[in-house]
């Protein structure tokens, strides 16, 4: 493949301060092609992005972790798609949620709000969990698609209830360990892996306070020392931050190599059977583009660009990450950036479709 146009686009993204660093991989003709660009920050003397760089995946956590566990549990008949959440979590039926099903949570049409207000997020993990499960619905289940972190958080809580095990253990046993994803996981800062992680946003005062509360829990004073002004190895998402870094909607860190292994395993049927993967990655209703956990390509305005086929599936992450795969063309693309360093750079929204169009043309 001639990747000149793709390389030029990524380098321009760095030059335009869309992100300080990026890594991408393209699956074509049965092989991965990988490239690395830029540095951890805009400092010219900072660490270069390479194959060991770990990225905050943000909402890619929803598909790599939560949806993957859900697929495996679904195959083992631990739940059915139209089973209600209230049948698993005692009391979930309050505030009009008796009819909410697994399908609703995976499709983002349960009727939940997108996320909790800041006054509830910036509290503690117990409060966030309780308030997430207690939230009333804005619309009736199945009526309208509203992308909701609360839905995927609730799904993760429900998966925990089913087998009475912590979510981090479920993901490790069901996804990380079977696929040999050694550089993928939660809480890299607590494991002493902060230096390998691409920095994200500037630390806010409430996050500094939360760090102090955690002193002793993970040896924060030793891990952070003087505590840098930006998040590095700590999850960027505020709700996941308060939950301790492990959540159904965000919190996962990974490398480009591990994500290539993940996508390869997914399309080969090693995470779930091919028919299960096909079910979870296809559009479920004309009401929205959503698949089960995954998203599909919309006719216009898709982050997958204009050239990936109509059966393409993928997802994006707020920190500047994305995965898209076209099963008909057997073409895939993974893009990892830290576009939230030191603050949000909205221009990544325009760069993503241009990147995927350039990838398609290079493969073509």
Order of alpha helices (4+ residues) and beta strands (2+ residues): alpha-beta-beta-beta-alpha-alpha-alpha-alpha-alpha-alpha-alpha-alpha-alpha-beta-alpha-alpha-beta-beta-beta-beta-alpha
